[in-house]
Amino acid sequence: MKLFVLVVRLALGALFVGHGTQKLLGWFGGHGLDGTAGFFESLGIRPGRQHATIAGAAETGGGALLAAGLATPVGAAAITGVMVTAIRTVHAPNGPWVSDGGWEYPAVIIATVALITEVGPGPVSLDAARGSERSGMGWALAALAAGAAASTALLRDWERPAPPAEPA
């Protein structure tokens, strides 16, 4: 039955719905659109509100698709796009280790959604119920490429702000 694919799909999908609604609605201790927009602006990601809305929608929608096992490659692409953006804008300069604010955690999420896309969402999914499951290496690679391309398109004008001046 692919029990653990189902468990991982449900857990990861639900957590991303939560993460997205933190950004969009301020649920689950999140900062909502205004707080997220301010954070994005501090990173030089402008306009912050537009990018916060896109990130929150990608996380919420991608998580919902993944949890439901519906259009799994689309959900995986949305989550990949957000995680690639997180790596590029926040985590890359810190090295790999999450203990140093690094990129290992988003990389594991990207690998996980790629794996789910490759093996398929399983028989307990809306894709299977509709007879429209899209899985395999080609779909996984397409989801990875689409997520990376979306991140690149959204960040085409992004520049990291200059560090604060040293006190005299």
C-alpha positions in Angstrom: 0.0 0.0 0.0 3.0 2.4 0.3 2.0 3.1 3.9 5.0 5.3 4.6 4.7 7.3 1.4 1.1 8.1 2.7 2.4 9.0 6.2 5.2 11.2 4.9 2.9 12.8 2.3 0.3 13.7 4.9 2.8 14.9 7.5 4.8 17.0 5.1 1.8 18.3 3.3 0.0 19.3 6.5 3.1 21.0 7.9 3.4 23.1 4.7 -0.2 24.1 4.8 0.5 25.3 8.4 3.7 27.0 7.3 1.9 28.8 4.4 -1.0 29.9 6.6 1.6 31.4 9.1 2.7 33.7 6.3 -0.7 34.4 4.8 -3.0 34.5 7.9 -0.7 34.7 11.0 -2.0 31.3 12.1 0.1 28.9 14.3 2.2 31.7 15.7 3.1 33.2 12.3 3.6 36.8 11.5 0.9 37.1 8.8 1.4 39.0 5.5 2.6 42.2 7.1 5.3 40.5 9.2 6.4 38.2 6.4 6.5 41.1 3.9 8.7 43.1 6.3 11.1 40.1 6.7 11.3 39.7 2.9 11.9 43.4 2.5 14.8 43.2 5.0 16.3 40.5 2.8 16.0 42.8 -0.2 13.1 40.8 -1.7 10.8 43.4 -3.1 7.9 44.0 -3.2 7.8 42.1 0.1 4.0 41.8 0.3 3.8 40.3 -3.2 6.6 37.8 -2.5 5.1 36.9 0.9 1.7 36.2 -0.8 3.3 34.0 -3.4 5.4 32.1 -0.9 2.5 31.6 1.4 0.2 30.5 -1.4 2.9 28.1 -2.8 3.4 26.5 0.7 -0.3 26.3 1.4 -1.4 25.1 -2.0 1.6 22.8 -2.5 1.2 21.3 0.9 -2.5 20.7 0.3 -1.8 19.1 -3.1 0.9 16.9 -1.6 -1.3 15.8 1.4 -4.2 15.0 -0.9 -2.0 13.2 -3.5 -3.5 15.4 -6.1 -1.3 16.7 -9.0 1.6 15.5 -7.0 4.3 17.0 -9.3 2.7 20.4 -9.1 2.6 20.3 -5.3 6.2 19.1 -5.3 7.3 21.9 -7.7 5.6 24.5 -5.5 7.3 23.3 -2.4 10.6 23.0 -4.2 10.4 26.5 -5.4 9.9 27.9 -1.9 12.7 25.8 -0.5 15.1 26.8 -3.3 14.2 30.4 -2.6 14.8 29.9 1.1 18.2 28.3 0.4 19.2 31.1 -2.0 18.0 34.1 0.1 18.7 32.9 3.7 20.5 29.6 4.2 23.3 29.3 1.5 25.8 31.7 3.1 25.6 29.7 6.3 26.9 26.4 5.0 25.1 23.1 5.1 24.3 22.6 8.8 20.9 23.6 10.1 22.6 24.3 13.5 24.4 27.2 11.8 21.3 28.3 9.9 22.4 26.3 6.9 20.6 24.7 4.0 20.4 21.0 5.0 16.7 21.1 6.2 15.3 22.7 3.0 17.5 20.3 0.9 16.0 17.3 2.7 12.5 18.7 2.0 13.4 19.0 -1.7 14.7 15.5 -1.8 11.6 14.2 0.0 9.1 15.8 -2.4 11.2 14.6 -5.4 11.1 11.0 -3.9 7.4 11.2 -3.4 7.0 12.4 -7.0 9.2 9.6 -8.3 7.5 6.8 -6.5 4.0 8.3 -6.8 1.5 9.3 -4.1 0.2 5.8 -3.7 -3.2 4.1 -3.9 -4.7 6.3 -1.1 -4.5 9.5 -3.1 -6.8 11.6 -5.3 -4.4 11.1 -8.2 -4.9 7.3 -7.9 -8.7 7.7 -7.4 -8.9 9.8 -10.6 -6.6 7.5 -12.5 -4.3 10.4 -13.2 -1.1 9.6 -11.2 2.0 11.1 -12.7 5.1 9.6 -11.2 8.6 8.4 -12.2 12.0 10.0 -12.6 10.9 12.3 -15.5 8.1 13.8 -13.4 10.4 14.2 -10.4 13.0 15.9 -12.5 10.4 18.1 -14.1 9.1 19.1 -10.6 12.6 20.0 -9.5 13.3 22.0 -12.6 10.0 23.8 -12.4 10.5 24.7 -8.7 14.1 26.0 -9.4 12.9 27.9 -12.5 10.1 29.6 -10.5 12.5 30.6 -7.8 14.9 32.1 -10.4 12.0 34.0 -12.1 10.8 35.4 -8.8 14.2 36.4 -7.6 15.5 37.8 -10.9 15.9 41.3 -9.5 16.8 40.2 -5.9 20.0 41.5 -4.4 21.1 40.8 -0.9 21.2 44.2 1.1 24.5 45.6 1.9 25.7 44.7 5.4 25.5 47.4 8.1 28.4 49.8 8.2 31.0 49.2 10.8 30.9 51.7 13.7 33.6 54.3 13.5 
